[in-house]
Amino acid sequence: MTDSPTARRAPTLDDVARQAGVSLATASRVLNGSTRRVADAYRDKVAAAAESLGYSANLSAQATARGTSAVVSLVVADIADPYFGQIAAGVAREASAAGLHVTIAVAGRDAEREADVVRMLRGQRPHTVILATSRAGDRLPPELRREVDAVIDAGGRVVALGADVAPATALPIANGEGAAALARALARRGYARAILLGAAAGIRTSDDRLDGFRRGFEAAGGEIVGVRRGAFTRDAGEEQMRAALRDGVAAGSLVFGVSDVVAIGAMAAVRAANRTIGADIAVAGFDDIPTARDVTPGLSTVRLPLEEIGARALRLALDDPSESAGPLREPEVVLRASTPERA
């Protein structure tokens, strides 16, 4: 017995229209995103036929009909970093409430790669692109700006975390302010010497946090005795701390990692050198990822409302009127056992 044609191939829109007893144009309006109104009776017939045949709507056709697809594209630097995971959770929650779907693309911290990613995403006609990467410099690089312009010209929205990101809508993050507040709090705990562990020079998020910490610590009478740079990773933090320990780290010193994952790497190096975290070498980070609460001793840090940041980025793209209600919650300094009071 020979299988029917529809059993040997994926069902088409024509198959759905035929089974529903409607025109091809009506089936297309129901399933491919047309804004033209279709009577409920016909809509129900088309939906039932599509379900029974296992028909999957043509997303490209939907995007053509609507101008954009029902997709939010989140671009991150590192999918393994919990910082971006929490932002993604906020975006996903808000997208679900708005009937949108989320895709995630990884661009590293390379401007050319980020531009390539956005260029690829343009072909999907996303409703919104959210740029959550930590890029170098104060503004969008020219190649990325061209791609952002193209998304906007095609009817999409672009929101970027950080300042000075025109033509994208900016959602500023208080990195410098949070780091300065942490530095002042640690100076009040009696710390007078600090070593800073950051990402490569020019990475905006890292530079803002390092500059903020320096500003707050020195204003409180503290001294920055070293700055080491690598990447926003645990392994980079461990490597930088090992190098600092080889050069000599005085008892009572404070180490500030530009992110919690960097600080956790530094803690591993301190332990490996048979030094004590806290009483001997204090360590602090930034972000308050869940792991910061679970390591021993607990890591002092700055808590950013990361899920709120992700949700708000999408609300900005949706022109949600609630966004006029006020700024994001301020960063919160969280002091734990990794930075005990000094006598």
C-alpha positions in Angstrom: 0.0 0.0 0.0 1.3 3.4 -1.0 1.3 6.2 1.6 -0.7 9.3 0.6 1.3 12.4 -0.5 0.6 14.2 2.7 1.9 11.3 4.8 5.3 11.4 2.9 5.8 15.2 3.2 5.2 18.0 5.7 1.7 19.3 5.5 1.3 22.6 3.6 -0.9 25.6 3.9 -2.9 24.3 0.9 -3.5 21.0 2.8 -4.9 23.0 5.8 -7.1 25.1 3.6 -8.5 22.1 1.8 -9.3 20.2 5.0 -10.8 23.3 6.7 -12.9 24.0 3.6 -11.7 27.6 3.2 -9.7 29.5 0.7 -5.9 29.5 0.7 -6.0 33.2 1.4 -8.2 32.7 4.5 -6.0 30.0 5.9 -3.0 32.2 5.3 -4.6 35.1 7.2 -5.2 32.9 10.2 -1.9 31.1 10.3 0.7 33.5 8.9 0.0 36.6 10.9 -2.1 38.8 8.6 -3.8 41.8 10.4 -7.0 41.3 8.3 -9.9 40.1 10.4 -11.2 36.5 9.9 -14.5 35.3 11.2 -14.2 33.2 14.4 -16.0 30.2 12.7 -13.4 30.1 9.9 -10.5 30.8 12.3 -11.6 27.8 14.5 -11.9 25.5 11.4 -8.4 26.5 10.2 -6.9 26.0 13.7 -8.5 22.6 14.0 -7.2 21.5 10.6 -3.7 22.8 11.3 -3.6 20.9 14.6 -4.9 17.6 13.1 -2.4 17.8 10.2 0.5 18.8 12.4 1.0 22.0 10.3 3.7 24.4 11.5 3.1 28.1 10.5 5.6 29.8 8.2 7.5 32.2 10.5 9.0 34.1 7.6 5.5 34.6 6.1 4.3 35.9 9.5 7.2 38.3 9.7 6.5 39.6 6.2 2.8 40.1 7.1 3.4 41.8 10.4 6.7 43.6 9.5 8.4 41.8 12.4 8.1 38.4 14.0 7.0 37.5 17.5 10.6 37.0 18.5 12.8 38.8 21.0 16.5 38.2 20.3 18.7 38.6 23.3 22.4 39.0 22.5 24.8 38.2 25.4 28.6 38.0 25.8 28.8 34.6 27.6 26.0 32.1 28.1 27.9 30.4 30.9 28.1 33.6 33.0 25.2 33.6 35.6 25.0 37.4 35.2 23.5 36.9 31.7 21.4 34.0 32.8 19.6 36.2 35.3 19.0 38.9 32.7 17.7 36.3 30.3 15.3 35.0 33.0 13.8 38.5 33.3 13.5 38.9 29.5 11.9 35.5 29.2 9.3 36.2 31.9 8.3 39.5 30.3 8.2 38.0 26.8 5.9 35.2 28.0 3.5 37.8 29.4 3.6 39.7 26.1 3.1 36.6 23.9 6.6 36.8 22.5 9.3 34.1 22.1 13.0 34.6 23.1 16.1 33.5 21.3 19.6 33.9 22.7 22.7 34.6 20.6 26.3 34.7 22.0 28.6 37.4 20.7 31.5 37.3 23.2 32.9 40.8 23.8 33.9 41.3 20.2 32.4 44.2 18.3 32.8 42.6 14.9 31.2 39.3 16.1 28.3 41.3 17.7 27.7 43.1 14.4 27.6 39.7 12.6 25.1 38.4 15.1 22.8 41.3 14.7 23.1 41.1 10.9 22.1 37.4 11.1 19.2 38.3 13.4 17.9 40.9 10.9 16.9 38.1 8.6 14.5 36.8 11.2 12.8 40.2 11.5 12.8 40.2 15.3 10.3 42.3 17.2 13.1 43.4 19.5 16.9 42.9 19.8 18.3 43.4 23.3 22.1 43.9 23.4 23.3 42.8 26.8 27.0 42.4 26.0 29.8 44.3 27.7 31.4 46.0 24.7 34.5 48.1 24.5 34.4 51.9 24.4 31.7 54.5 25.1 29.5 54.1 22.0 28.3 51.5 19.6 31.1 50.8 17.1 30.3 51.9 13.5 29.7 48.4 12.1 27.3 47.5 15.0 25.5 50.9 14.7 24.8 50.2 11.0 23.2 46.9 11.9 21.2 48.5 14.7 20.0 51.2 12.2 18.9 48.4 9.8 16.9 46.6 12.5 15.1 49.9 13.4 14.5 50.8 9.7 12.8 47.4 9.3 10.4 48.1 12.1 12.2 46.4 15.0 13.2 47.8 18.3 16.7 47.7 19.8 17.5 48.1 23.5 21.1 48.2 24.8 22.3 47.9 28.3 24.5 50.9 29.1 24.7 54.6 28.2 25.6 56.3 24.9 24.1 53.6 22.7 22.2 55.7 20.1 20.3 54.9 17.9 19.3 52.0 20.3 17.3 52.8 23.4 19.6 52.8 26.4 19.0 51.2 29.7 21.8 52.5 32.0 23.3 50.2 34.6 24.8 51.8 37.8 28.1 49.9 37.7 30.3 52.8 38.8 27.9 53.9 41.6 27.6 50.4 42.9 31.3 49.8 43.0 31.9 53.1 44.7 29.3 52.3 47.4 31.0 48.9 48.0 34.4 50.6 48.3 33.2 53.1 50.9 31.5 50.3 52.9 34.7 48.3 53.0 36.8 51.3 53.9 34.5 51.8 56.9 35.2 48.2 57.8 38.9 49.1 58.2 40.5 48.2 54.9 43.2 50.5 53.7 44.9 48.6 50.8 43.1 47.1 47.8 44.1 45.1 44.7 41.7 45.3 41.7 41.0 42.4 39.3 39.4 43.5 36.1 38.7 42.6 32.5 40.7 43.9 29.6 41.1 47.7 29.4 38.4 49.3 27.4 35.6 46.9 28.3 33.0 49.4 29.5 31.4 47.4 32.4 34.8 46.5 33.8 36.2 50.0 33.5 33.1 51.6 35.1 33.3 49.2 38.1 37.1 49.6 38.5 36.9 53.4 38.3 34.0 53.5 40.7 35.7 51.4 43.2 38.9 53.4 43.0 37.0 56.7 43.4 35.1 55.4 46.4 38.1 53.8 48.1 40.5 56.6 47.6 37.9 59.2 48.8 37.6 57.2 52.0 41.4 57.3 52.5 42.2 53.9 51.0 45.0 53.1 48.6 44.9 51.0 45.4 48.1 49.0 45.4 47.6 47.1 42.2 45.3 46.6 39.2 45.4 43.4 37.2 43.4 42.7 34.1 42.2 39.5 32.3 38.6 38.6 31.5 35.2 38.2 33.0 35.8 34.6 34.0 36.5 32.5 37.0 39.7 31.2 35.5 41.0 34.7 34.8 40.3 35.7 38.4 42.3 32.7 39.7 45.1 33.5 37.3 45.3 37.1 38.2 45.2 36.3 41.9 48.0 33.7 41.6 50.2 36.4 39.9 49.4 38.9 42.7 50.3 36.3 45.3 53.6 35.5 43.6 54.4 39.2 43.8 53.4 39.4 47.4 50.1 40.3 49.0 50.3 41.7 52.5 48.0 40.3 55.3 44.9 42.5 55.7 44.7 43.4 52.0 41.4 43.6 50.2 40.9 42.1 46.7 38.0 43.4 44.5 37.0 41.3 41.6 35.1 43.1 38.9 32.4 40.4 38.9 31.5 37.6 41.3 32.9 34.9 39.0 36.2 36.7 38.9 36.2 37.1 42.7 35.3 33.4 43.2 38.3 32.5 41.0 40.5 34.7 43.2 39.2 32.9 46.3 40.3 29.6 44.8 43.9 31.0 44.3 44.0 32.3 47.9 43.0 28.9 49.2 45.6 27.2 47.0 48.3 29.4 48.4 47.3 28.3 52.0 46.1 31.8 52.8 42.9 32.4 54.7 40.0 34.3 53.0 38.7 37.0 55.2 41.0 37.2 58.2 44.1 37.2 56.0 43.1 38.3 52.5 39.6 39.8 52.1 37.7 39.3 48.8 34.7 41.1 47.3 32.9 40.9 44.0 30.0 42.4 42.0 26.6 41.2 40.8 25.4 38.9 43.7 24.9 35.9 41.6 23.4 32.9 43.6 26.8 31.3 43.9 28.1 34.3 45.8 25.7 33.4 48.6 26.7 29.7 48.7 30.5 29.8 48.6 32.4 29.7 51.9 32.9 32.2 53.3 30.0 34.1 51.8 31.2 36.7 49.2 30.7 40.4 49.8 29.4 42.0 46.7 27.0 44.5 45.0 23.5 43.2 44.3 22.1 44.3 40.9 18.4 43.6 40.1 19.5 41.5 37.1 16.1 39.9 36.4 14.4 43.3 36.7 17.0 44.7 34.3 16.1 42.0 31.7 12.4 42.5 32.2 12.7 46.3 32.0 14.7 46.1 28.8 11.8 44.4 27.0 9.2 46.7 28.6 11.2 49.6 27.1 10.9 48.0 23.7 7.2 47.5 24.2 6.7 51.2 25.1 5.2 50.1 28.4 3.9 53.2 30.2 5.1 51.8 33.6 8.6 52.6 32.5 7.9 56.3 33.2 7.4 55.4 36.9 11.0 55.8 38.0 14.5 54.4 37.8 15.7 50.9 38.5 16.3 50.0 42.1 19.7 51.2 43.2 22.6 48.7 43.6 22.7 47.2 47.1 25.9 46.6 48.9 25.9 43.1 50.5 28.6 42.5 53.1 29.4 38.9 54.0 32.1 36.9 55.8 34.7 37.3 53.0 35.3 40.9 54.2 35.2 40.8 58.0 35.6 43.9 60.2 39.3 44.7 60.7 40.5 45.8 64.1 
